[in-house]
Amino acid sequence: MKRILKGMYLVSIIIMFFALSSCNYTSSNSGTSSSLSGFNGLSMELRVPRNELLVSSSSTSPAEFEIPYSLLIKNMGAYTVPKENAVLQISGYDPSLLNVEPSAFLFGELEGRSTTRPVGDTIVFSNSDSGLTLDDVNSIKNTYEFDLFYNLCYKYVTSLSSSVKLVPLNTLNLANEIPSQNSVSFSQGQGAPLAVTRINVFLTNNKVLLTIYVEKKSGKLIYYTDNFPPDSCGTIDFSSRNKFKVNEASLSDNTAKDCSGKEFYLDENGRGQVTCTFNLGDPITSPITSILNMDLEYYVFDSVSQRFSIKRI
């Protein structure tokens, strides 16, 4: 049975626990919500009660045979994945023996974590959905062994909202060495597998130049494409790999046209950088704090597999 487990049920349990508990609870003063931090997107957990399936040799009539499994996909991050932005595909089988019903693997919306929802949604696929069946087990003469791959492709977004201090050069002590830039570091992530780790800030009379450093914090493949859903999740064009897109970058009311809507690559170590220029108009004459809002869009490929063996006895 396919079902979506809403995180709000778990939230209610957590609220009741703290209401009844006599222990003191102190919130963090770090300024970063734990619900919006971390480095995860969607996680996959495959549960197989048995992978060796036995069929009686005395059987001669055609029969349907379900592959036993349950697959849990949980949103561990802060981005809500719409149902049209996630695809689960099955591969590794002989289509003349195994029947895969695509309608059994359709998604619903998977809400992410937030300050009011510390637990994201989970969707469960299982053999009761009749998505994986052997139409005729009697076509197997002795033993049929195969590796079944559950391939997941989904869109995710890293959202950053951070204060940035702008200090004009004429307010610095000229007797000391004038720094060319100041920086803001982020060690906790933004609740997504692609994280902004640092921002370097350089200010001229009427322009702000930001160098934003990003890093892939997951072992999963990150890519960007305009063709979604793909024909095959397991076949991703090489030019699309390790690529992401900056949807929009704004500093208060100013949009950086040189990076917004543009695509960027990660290096072989999963690191990359984005340079954004903001035109301020009037020069800044005293230190101010501005708010940077930025969305990074990309797709993630993940896969789990299990070997099955069907034997005639």
VOMI-364626 format. One record per atom (N, C-alpha, C): residue in three letters; x, y, z. Coordinates in steps of 0.1 Angstrom, whole numbers, padded with zeros to 4 digits, always signed. Layout:
# residues N
AlaXYZ...
This chain:
# residues 313
Met+0009-0012+0000Met+0000+0000+0000Met+0009+0012+0000Lys+0006+0022-0009Lys+0013+0034-0009Lys+0006+0044-0001Arg+0014+0051+0008Arg+0007+0061+0017Arg+0017+0071+0020Ile+0013+0083+0023Ile+0021+0094+0028Ile+0019+0097+0042Leu+0029+0096+0050Leu+0028+0099+0064Leu+0032+0113+0067Lys+0022+0121+0072Lys+0024+0135+0074Lys+0032+0138+0087Gly+0041+0147+0085Gly+0050+0150+0097Gly+0043+0156+0108Met+0031+0162+0106Met+0024+0169+0117Met+0019+0160+0128Tyr+0017+0147+0124Tyr+0013+0137+0134Tyr+0024+0136+0144Leu+0036+0135+0140Leu+0048+0134+0149Leu+0050+0147+0157Val+0047+0158+0150Val+0048+0171+0157Val+0039+0171+0169Ser+0026+0166+0168Ser+0017+0166+0179Ser+0022+0157+0191Ile+0028+0146+0187Ile+0034+0138+0198Ile+0045+0145+0205Ile+0054+0152+0198Ile+0065+0159+0204Ile+0059+0170+0213Ile+0049+0177+0209Ile+0043+0188+0217Ile+0038+0182+0230Met+0030+0171+0229Met+0025+0165+0241Met+0036+0160+0250Phe+0047+0155+0245Phe+0058+0151+0253Phe+0063+0162+0262Phe+0066+0174+0255Phe+0072+0185+0263Phe+0062+0191+0272Ala+0049+0190+0269Ala+0038+0195+0278Ala+0037+0187+0291Leu+0040+0174+0290Leu+0038+0165+0301Leu+0051+0163+0309Ser+0062+0166+0302Ser+0075+0164+0308Ser+0078+0174+0319Ser+0085+0170+0329Ser+0089+0180+0340Ser+0103+0185+0337Cys+0110+0181+0327Cys+0123+0185+0324Cys+0123+0199+0318Asn+0133+0207+0320Asn+0134+0221+0314Asn+0140+0220+0300Tyr+0135+0228+0291Tyr+0139+0228+0278Tyr+0144+0242+0274Thr+0157+0243+0269Thr+0163+0256+0266Thr+0165+0256+0251Ser+0160+0266+0244Ser+0162+0268+0230Ser+0176+0274+0227Ser+0181+0271+0215Ser+0194+0276+0211Ser+0194+0290+0208Asn+0204+0298+0211Asn+0205+0312+0208Asn+0214+0314+0196Ser+0217+0303+0188Ser+0226+0305+0177Ser+0220+0313+0165Gly+0207+0314+0165Gly+0201+0322+0154Gly+0197+0313+0142Thr+0201+0300+0143Thr+0198+0291+0132Thr+0189+0280+0136Ser+0177+0279+0130Ser+0168+0269+0134Ser+0173+0255+0130Ser+0173+0245+0139Ser+0177+0232+0136Ser+0168+0226+0125Ser+0156+0230+0124Ser+0147+0225+0114Ser+0151+0229+0100Leu+0158+0240+0099Leu+0162+0245+0086Leu+0177+0243+0083Ser+0184+0235+0091Ser+0198+0232+0089Ser+0199+0218+0084Gly+0212+0213+0083Gly+0214+0200+0078Gly+0217+0199+0064Phe+0220+0187+0059Phe+0225+0185+0045Phe+0218+0174+0038Asn+0205+0172+0041Asn+0198+0161+0035Asn+0187+0166+0026Gly+0183+0157+0016Gly+0171+0159+0008Gly+0162+0148+0011Leu+0159+0140+0001Leu+0151+0128+0002Leu+0160+0116+0006Ser+0155+0108+0015Ser+0163+0096+0018Ser+0154+0083+0014Met+0161+0073+0011Met+0155+0060+0007Met+0159+0049+0016Glu+0149+0041+0020Glu+0151+0029+0028Glu+0143+0017+0022Leu+0150+0007+0018Leu+0144-0005+0012Leu+0143-0016+0022Arg+0132-0021+0025Arg+0130-0032+0034Arg+0125-0044+0026Val+0132-0055+0027Val+0128-0067+0020Val+0127-0079+0030Pro+0115-0084+0032Pro+0114-0095+0042Pro+0121-0108+0038Arg+0122-0110+0025Arg+0130-0122+0020Arg+0133-0119+0006Asn+0145-0124+0002Asn+0149-0122-0012Asn+0150-0135-0020Glu+0148-0146-0013Glu+0147-0159-0020Glu+0133-0164-0020Leu+0127-0165-0032Leu+0113-0168-0034Leu+0112-0182-0040Leu+0104-0191-0034Leu+0103-0205-0038Leu+0089-0207-0045Val+0090-0214-0056Val+0078-0218-0064Val+0077-0233-0066Ser+0065-0238-0063Ser+0064-0253-0064Ser+0065-0258-0079Ser+0073-0268-0080Ser+0075-0274-0094Ser+0063-0281-0099Ser+0054-0284-0090Ser+0042-0291-0095Ser+0032-0282-0101Ser+0034-0269-0100Ser+0025-0259-0105Ser+0027-0258-0121Thr+0016-0259-0128Thr+0017-0258-0143Thr+0009-0247-0149Ser+0000-0241-0141Ser-0009-0230-0146Ser-0002-0217-0144Pro-0005-0207-0153Pro+0001-0194-0151Pro-0004-0188-0138Ala+0004-0180-0132Ala+0001-0174-0119Ala+0008-0161-0117Glu+0002-0151-0110Glu+0009-0139-0107Glu+0016-0141-0094Phe+0028-0134-0093Phe+0036-0136-0081Phe+0042-0122-0078Glu+0039-0117-0066Glu+0043-0104-0061Glu+0057-0105-0056Ile+0065-0094-0058Ile+0078-0093-0053Ile+0077-0086-0039Pro+0081-0092-0028Pro+0078-0086-0015Pro+0089-0075-0012Tyr+0084-0063-0008Tyr+0093-0052-0005Tyr+0084-0041+0001Ser+0091-0032+0008Ser+0085-0019+0011Ser+0097-0009+0010Leu+0093+0002+0004Leu+0103+0013+0001Leu+0098+0026+0008Leu+0106+0031+0017Leu+0103+0043+0024Leu+0111+0055+0019Ile+0104+0065+0014Ile+0111+0077+0010Ile+0107+0089+0019Lys+0117+0095+0025Lys+0114+0105+0035Lys+0121+0118+0032Asn+0113+0129+0034Asn+0119+0142+0031Asn+0126+0147+0044Met+0140+0146+0044Met+0148+0150+0055Met+0152+0164+0055Gly+0149+0172+0044Gly+0154+0185+0043Gly+0143+0196+0045Ala+0146+0208+0040Ala+0137+0219+0043Ala+0128+0223+0031Tyr+0130+0217+0019Tyr+0123+0220+0007Tyr+0111+0211+0005Thr+0100+0216+0002Thr+0088+0208-0001Thr+0088+0204-0015Val+0088+0191-0018Val+0090+0186-0032Val+0076+0183-0037Pro+0072+0191-0048Pro+0058+0189-0054Pro+0058+0175-0061Lys+0046+0170-0062Lys+0045+0156-0067Lys+0050+0155-0081Glu+0050+0165-0089Glu+0055+0164-0103Glu+0070+0165-0104Asn+0077+0168-0092Asn+0091+0170-0093Asn+0099+0158-0086Ala+0093+0146-0086Ala+0099+0134-0081Ala+0095+0122-0089Val+0104+0114-0094Val+0101+0102-0102Val+0108+0090-0096Leu+0101+0079-0095Leu+0107+0066-0091Leu+0106+0057-0102Gln+0117+0051-0107Gln+0117+0042-0118Gln+0124+0029-0113Ile+0119+0018-0119Ile+0124+0004-0116Ile+0132-0001-0128Ser+0144-0007-0125Ser+0152-0012-0136Ser+0160-0025-0131Gly+0166-0031-0140Gly+0174-0043-0137Gly+0167-0056-0139Tyr+0155-0056-0145Tyr+0147-0069-0146Tyr+0145-0072-0161Asp+0141-0084-0163Asp+0138-0089-0176Asp+0123-0086-0179Pro+0120-0076-0188Pro+0106-0072-0190Pro+0097-0083-0195Ser+0103-0094-0200Ser+0095-0105-0205Ser+0090-0114-0194Leu+0096-0112-0182Leu+0092-0120-0170Leu+0085-0111-0159Leu+0091-0099-0157Leu+0086-0091-0146Leu+0077-0079-0152Asn+0066-0077-0146Asn+0057-0067-0150Asn+0058-0055-0140Val+0061-0043-0145Val+0062-0031-0136Val+0050-0022-0140Glu+0042-0018-0130Glu+0031-0009-0132Glu+0035+0005-0128Pro+0038+0014-0137Pro+0043+0027-0134Pro+0033+0035-0125Ser+0020+0033-0126Ser+0010+0040-0118Ser+0011+0037-0103Ala+0018+0026-0100Ala+0019+0022-0086Ala+0031+0030-0079Phe+0038+0038-0087Phe+0050+0045-0082Phe+0049+0060-0083Leu+0037+0065-0083Leu+0034+0079-0085Leu+0036+0086-0071Phe+0041+0098-0071Phe+0043+0105-0059Phe+0031+0115-0055Gly+0030+0118-0042Gly+0023+0129-0038Gly+0033+0140-0033Glu+0028+0151-0029Glu+0037+0162-0024Glu+0043+0157-0011Leu+0056+0160-0010Leu+0064+0156+0002Leu+0068+0169+0009Glu+0061+0173+0019Glu+0065+0185+0026Glu+0078+0183+0034Gly+0086+0194+0034Gly+0099+0194+0041Gly+0097+0199+0055Arg+0109+0199+0062Arg+0109+0204+0076Arg+0108+0219+0076Ser+0103+0224+0087Ser+0102+0239+0089Ser+0103+0242+0104Thr+0102+0254+0108Thr+0102+0258+0122Thr+0090+0253+0129Thr+0079+0250+0122Thr+0067+0245+0128Thr+0065+0230+0125Arg+0074+0224+0116Arg+0073+0210+0113Arg+0087+0204+0113Pro+0091+0200+0125Pro+0104+0194+0126Pro+0106+0181+0119Val+0095+0175+0115Val+0096+0162+0108Val+0089+0163+0094Gly+0097+0159+0084Gly+0091+0160+0070Gly+0082+0148+0067Asp+0076+0148+0055Asp+0067+0137+0051Asp+0075+0125+0047Thr+0068+0113+0048Thr+0073+0101+0043Thr+0063+0094+0034Ile+0067+0089+0022Ile+0058+0081+0014Ile+0063+0067+0014Val+0054+0057+0014Val+0057+0043+0015Val+0052+0036+0003Phe+0060+0029-0005Phe+0056+0020-0016Phe+0058+0006-0011Ser+0049-0003-0015Ser+0051-0017-0010Ser+0044-0026-0021Asn+0047-0039-0019Asn+0042-0049-0029Asn+0027-0050-0029Ser+0020-0044-0019Ser+0005-0044-0019Ser+0000-0034-0030Asp+0009-0026-0035Asp+0005-0017-0046Asp+0004-0024-0059Ser+0008-0037-0060Ser+0008-0045-0072Ser+0017-0039-0083Gly+0027-0032-0079Gly+0036-0025-0089Gly+0046-0035-0095Leu+0050-0046-0088Leu+0060-0055-0093Leu+0054-0069-0092Thr+0052-0075-0103Thr+0047-0089-0103Thr+0053-0097-0114Leu+0054-0110-0112Leu+0058-0119-0122Leu+0045-0125-0128Asp+0043-0122-0141Asp+0030-0126-0147Asp+0029-0141-0148Asp+0040-0148-0150Asp+0039-0162-0152Asp+0051-0169-0145Val+0050-0173-0132Val+0061-0179-0125Val+0065-0192-0131Asn+0056-0198-0139Asn+0059-0211-0145Asn+0069-0210-0157Ser+0071-0198-0161Ser+0081-0196-0172Ser+0095-0198-0166Ile+0097-0198-0153Ile+0110-0200-0147Ile+0112-0215-0145Lys+0122-0221-0152Lys+0124-0235-0152Lys+0132-0239-0140Asn+0143-0233-0136Asn+0151-0236-0124Asn+0152-0225-0115Thr+0161-0215-0118Thr+0163-0204-0109Thr+0164-0191-0118Tyr+0158-0181-0113Tyr+0159-0167-0119Tyr+0164-0158-0109Glu+0176-0152-0111Glu+0182-0143-0102Glu+0184-0129-0109Phe+0181-0119-0102Phe+0181-0105-0108Phe+0183-0095-0097Asp+0190-0084-0101Asp+0191-0072-0092Asp+0181-0062-0096Leu+0173-0058-0086Leu+0162-0049-0088Leu+0167-0035-0083Phe+0167-0025-0092Phe+0171-0011-0088Phe+0159-0002-0087Tyr+0159+0005-0076Tyr+0148+0015-0074Tyr+0155+0029-0076Asn+0153+0035-0087Asn+0160+0048-0091Asn+0151+0060-0088Leu+0156+0069-0081Leu+0149+0081-0077Leu+0155+0094-0082Cys+0148+0102-0090Cys+0152+0115-0094Cys+0142+0125-0088Tyr+0148+0136-0083Tyr+0139+0146-0077Tyr+0146+0160-0077Lys+0137+0170-0078Lys+0142+0184-0077Lys+0143+0188-0063Tyr+0153+0196-0060Tyr+0155+0202-0047Tyr+0160+0216-0048Val+0158+0224-0037Val+0162+0238-0037Val+0168+0241-0024Thr+0180+0248-0025Thr+0187+0253-0013Thr+0183+0268-0012Ser+0176+0271-0001Ser+0172+0285+0001Ser+0180+0291+0012Leu+0186+0303+0009Leu+0195+0310+0019Leu+0189+0324+0021Ser+0187+0327+0034Ser+0184+0341+0038Ser+0193+0345+0049Ser+0202+0354+0046Ser+0212+0358+0056Ser+0215+0373+0056Ser+0218+0378+0068Ser+0222+0392+0069Ser+0237+0393+0064Val+0240+0404+0057Val+0253+0407+0052Val+0256+0421+0056Lys+0268+0422+0063Lys+0272+0436+0068Lys+0280+0442+0057Leu+0277+0454+0053Leu+0284+0462+0043Leu+0291+0474+0050Val+0304+0474+0049Val+0312+0484+0056Val+0320+0491+0045Pro+0317+0504+0043Pro+0325+0512+0033Pro+0339+0514+0038Leu+0348+0515+0028Leu+0362+0516+0031Leu+0366+0529+0039Asn+0358+0540+0037Asn+0362+0552+0044Asn+0358+0553+0059Thr+0352+0542+0064Thr+0349+0541+0078Thr+0359+0533+0085Leu+0369+0527+0078Leu+0379+0518+0084Leu+0390+0527+0089Asn+0398+0522+0098Asn+0410+0528+0104Asn+0421+0527+0093Leu+0424+0538+0087Leu+0434+0538+0076Leu+0448+0536+0081Ala+0450+0537+0094Ala+0463+0534+0100Ala+0466+0519+0100Asn+0456+0511+0099Asn+0458+0496+0098Asn+0456+0492+0084Glu+0460+0479+0082Glu+0458+0474+0069Glu+0443+0472+0066Ile+0439+0478+0054Ile+0425+0477+0051Ile+0421+0464+0044Pro+0412+0456+0050Pro+0408+0444+0044Pro+0400+0446+0031Ser+0403+0437+0022Ser+0396+0439+0009Ser+0382+0433+0009Gln+0379+0425+0020Gln+0366+0419+0021Gln+0364+0414+0035Asn+0351+0412+0038Asn+0348+0405+0050Asn+0340+0392+0046Ser+0337+0383+0055Ser+0331+0371+0051Ser+0321+0366+0061Val+0311+0358+0057Val+0301+0352+0065Val+0302+0337+0063Ser+0303+0329+0074Ser+0304+0315+0072Ser+0292+0307+0077Phe+0289+0296+0071Phe+0277+0288+0075Phe+0282+0273+0077Ser+0281+0268+0089Ser+0286+0255+0092Ser+0275+0245+0093Gln+0262+0249+0094Gln+0251+0240+0097Gln+0243+0237+0084Gly+0246+0243+0073Gly+0238+0240+0061Gly+0225+0247+0061Gln+0217+0244+0050Gln+0204+0251+0049Gln+0193+0240+0047Gly+0195+0228+0052Gly+0185+0218+0050Gly+0184+0212+0036Ala+0195+0211+0030Ala+0195+0206+0016Ala+0209+0200+0013Pro+0210+0191+0003Pro+0223+0184+0000Pro+0234+0193-0006Leu+0230+0205-0012Leu+0239+0214-0017Leu+0239+0226-0007Ala+0250+0229-0001Ala+0250+0239+0010Ala+0259+0251+0006Val+0254+0263+0010Val+0262+0275+0010Val+0271+0275+0022Thr+0284+0275+0021Thr+0293+0274+0032Thr+0300+0287+0036Arg+0301+0297+0026Arg+0308+0309+0030Arg+0304+0320+0019Ile+0303+0332+0024Ile+0301+0344+0015Ile+0312+0354+0018Asn+0319+0358+0007Asn+0329+0369+0008Asn+0323+0381+0003Val+0325+0392+0010Val+0318+0405+0007Val+0329+0416+0003Phe+0327+0422-0008Phe+0336+0433-0012Phe+0327+0445-0016Leu+0330+0456-0011Leu+0322+0468-0013Leu+0330+0479-0019Thr+0325+0485-0030Thr+0331+0497-0036Thr+0321+0508-0033Asn+0323+0519-0040Asn+0314+0531-0037Asn+0299+0528-0039Asn+0296+0522-0050Asn+0281+0519-0052Asn+0278+0505-0057Lys+0287+0496-0055Lys+0285+0482-0059Lys+0289+0473-0047Val+0282+0461-0047Val+0286+0450-0037Val+0289+0438-0046Leu+0301+0433-0044Leu+0305+0420-0050Leu+0305+0409-0040Leu+0296+0399-0042Leu+0296+0387-0033Leu+0301+0375-0041Thr+0310+0368-0034Thr+0315+0355-0039Thr+0309+0345-0029Ile+0300+0336-0035Ile+0292+0327-0027Ile+0298+0313-0029Tyr+0303+0306-0019Tyr+0309+0293-0020Tyr+0299+0282-0016Val+0298+0272-0025Val+0288+0262-0023Val+0295+0248-0023Glu+0289+0238-0016Glu+0296+0225-0016Glu+0285+0214-0015Lys+0288+0204-0022Lys+0279+0192-0022Lys+0282+0184-0009Lys+0272+0183+0000Lys+0274+0176+0012Lys+0269+0162+0012Ser+0264+0157+0001Ser+0259+0144+0000Ser+0266+0136-0010Gly+0267+0122-0009Gly+0273+0114-0019Gly+0265+0111-0031Lys+0253+0117-0031Lys+0244+0115-0043Lys+0248+0124-0054Leu+0244+0120-0066Leu+0247+0128-0078Leu+0237+0140-0079Ile+0243+0152-0080Ile+0236+0165-0083Ile+0237+0169-0097Tyr+0226+0173-0103Tyr+0227+0177-0117Tyr+0216+0187-0120Tyr+0217+0193-0132Tyr+0206+0202-0136Tyr+0202+0199-0151Thr+0189+0200-0153Thr+0184+0197-0167Thr+0171+0205-0169Asp+0168+0208-0181Asp+0155+0214-0185Asp+0146+0203-0189Asn+0150+0190-0190Asn+0142+0179-0194Asn+0138+0171-0182Phe+0127+0174-0175Phe+0122+0166-0164Phe+0107+0165-0165Pro+0102+0153-0163Pro+0109+0140-0158Pro+0117+0134-0170Pro+0128+0127-0166Pro+0136+0121-0176Pro+0131+0108-0181Asp+0135+0104-0193Asp+0131+0091-0198Asp+0137+0080-0189Ser+0149+0082-0184Ser+0155+0072-0176Ser+0163+0079-0165Cys+0160+0077-0152Cys+0167+0083-0141Cys+0181+0079-0141Gly+0184+0066-0145Gly+0198+0061-0144Gly+0207+0066-0155Thr+0201+0073-0165Thr+0209+0077-0176Thr+0209+0093-0176Ile+0219+0099-0171Ile+0220+0113-0169Ile+0232+0118-0178Asp+0229+0128-0187Asp+0239+0133-0196Asp+0251+0139-0188Phe+0263+0136-0193Phe+0275+0140-0186Phe+0275+0155-0184Ser+0271+0163-0194Ser+0271+0177-0193Ser+0262+0183-0183Ser+0252+0175-0178Ser+0242+0180-0168Ser+0247+0177-0154Arg+0257+0169-0152Arg+0262+0165-0139Arg+0269+0176-0132Asn+0268+0176-0119Asn+0275+0185-0110Asn+0272+0200-0114Lys+0259+0202-0118Lys+0255+0215-0122Lys+0243+0219-0114Phe+0242+0232-0112Phe+0230+0238-0105Phe+0227+0252-0111Lys+0216+0257-0107Lys+0211+0270-0112Lys+0208+0279-0101Val+0212+0292-0102Val+0208+0302-0093Val+0194+0308-0098Asn+0184+0305-0091Asn+0171+0310-0095Asn+0171+0326-0094Glu+0174+0331-0083Glu+0175+0345-0081Glu+0183+0349-0069Ala+0191+0359-0070Ala+0199+0364-0059Ala+0196+0379-0057Ser+0191+0382-0045Ser+0187+0396-0042Ser+0194+0401-0029Leu+0198+0413-0029Leu+0203+0419-0017Leu+0194+0431-0014Ser+0185+0429-0004Ser+0174+0438-0001Ser+0166+0440-0013Asp+0166+0452-0019Asp+0157+0454-0031Asp+0165+0453-0044Asn+0178+0449-0044Asn+0186+0448-0056Asn+0188+0434-0060Thr+0186+0431-0073Thr+0188+0418-0079Thr+0201+0418-0087Ala+0209+0407-0085Ala+0221+0405-0092Ala+0218+0399-0106Lys+0219+0407-0117Lys+0215+0402-0130Lys+0226+0393-0135Asp+0239+0394-0130Asp+0249+0386-0136Asp+0250+0372-0131Cys+0242+0369-0120Cys+0242+0355-0116Cys+0227+0349-0115Ser+0217+0357-0114Ser+0203+0352-0113Ser+0199+0346-0127Gly+0194+0334-0126Gly+0189+0326-0137Gly+0201+0320-0145Lys+0213+0320-0139Lys+0224+0314-0146Lys+0228+0300-0140Glu+0235+0292-0148Glu+0239+0279-0143Glu+0253+0278-0140Phe+0257+0270-0130Phe+0271+0269-0126Phe+0274+0255-0123Tyr+0288+0252-0123Tyr+0292+0238-0121Tyr+0300+0237-0108Leu+0299+0225-0103Leu+0308+0221-0092Leu+0320+0214-0097Asp+0332+0215-0090Asp+0344+0208-0095Asp+0344+0194-0091Glu+0355+0187-0093Glu+0355+0172-0090Glu+0354+0169-0075Asn+0356+0179-0067Asn+0355+0177-0053Asn+0341+0181-0047Gly+0332+0185-0057Gly+0319+0189-0052Gly+0318+0203-0047Arg+0327+0211-0051Arg+0327+0225-0046Arg+0326+0235-0058Gly+0319+0246-0056Gly+0318+0256-0066Gly+0316+0270-0060Gln+0315+0280-0069Gln+0313+0293-0064Gln+0305+0301-0074Val+0298+0311-0069Val+0290+0320-0076Val+0294+0334-0073Thr+0296+0342-0083Thr+0299+0356-0081Thr+0287+0365-0085Cys+0282+0373-0076Cys+0270+0382-0079Cys+0274+0396-0076Thr+0270+0405-0085Thr+0272+0419-0084Thr+0259+0427-0082Phe+0259+0435-0072Phe+0247+0443-0069Phe+0250+0458-0070Asn+0242+0465-0079Asn+0243+0479-0080Asn+0235+0486-0070Leu+0241+0494-0062Leu+0234+0501-0051Leu+0228+0514-0054Gly+0233+0520-0065Gly+0228+0534-0068Gly+0236+0544-0061Asp+0231+0549-0049Asp+0239+0558-0041Asp+0249+0552-0033Pro+0261+0558-0032Pro+0272+0552-0024Pro+0268+0551-0009Ile+0274+0540-0003Ile+0272+0538+0012Ile+0282+0546+0019Thr+0278+0554+0029Thr+0288+0562+0036Thr+0290+0557+0051Ser+0281+0548+0055Ser+0283+0543+0069Ser+0279+0528+0069Pro+0283+0520+0078Pro+0280+0506+0078Pro+0265+0503+0079Ile+0261+0493+0071Ile+0247+0489+0071Ile+0246+0474+0070Thr+0235+0468+0074Thr+0233+0454+0073Thr+0221+0452+0063Ser+0224+0443+0053Ser+0214+0441+0043Ser+0211+0426+0043Ile+0200+0422+0037Ile+0196+0408+0037Ile+0198+0402+0023Leu+0205+0391+0023Leu+0207+0383+0010Leu+0198+0372+0010Asn+0190+0371-0001Asn+0181+0360-0004Asn+0185+0353-0017Met+0187+0340-0016Met+0192+0333-0027Met+0186+0318-0028Asp+0182+0314-0040Asp+0177+0300-0042Asp+0186+0293-0052Leu+0191+0281-0048Leu+0199+0273-0057Leu+0190+0261-0061Glu+0188+0259-0074Glu+0179+0248-0079Glu+0187+0237-0086Tyr+0184+0225-0083Tyr+0191+0213-0089Tyr+0183+0201-0088Tyr+0188+0190-0094Tyr+0181+0177-0093Tyr+0191+0167-0086Val+0185+0157-0080Val+0193+0147-0073Val+0190+0133-0078Phe+0200+0125-0080Phe+0198+0111-0083Phe+0202+0102-0072Asp+0193+0093-0068Asp+0196+0083-0058Asp+0191+0069-0062Ser+0197+0059-0057Ser+0193+0045-0060Ser+0196+0035-0049Val+0187+0026-0047Val+0189+0014-0039Val+0186+0002-0047Ser+0192-0009-0043Ser+0190-0022-0050Ser+0189-0034-0041Gln+0184-0044-0047Gln+0183-0057-0039Gln+0183-0068-0049Arg+0191-0079-0046Arg+0191-0091-0054Arg+0180-0100-0050Phe+0172-0105-0060Phe+0162-0115-0057Phe+0165-0128-0064Ser+0161-0139-0058Ser+0163-0152-0064Ser+0150-0160-0064Ile+0145-0164-0075Ile+0132-0172-0076Ile+0136-0186-0081Lys+0132-0196-0072Lys+0136-0210-0075Lys+0124-0219-0076Arg+0125-0228-0085Arg+0115-0239-0086Arg+0119-0250-0077Ile+0110-0255-0068Ile+0113-0266-0059Ile+0104-0278-0061
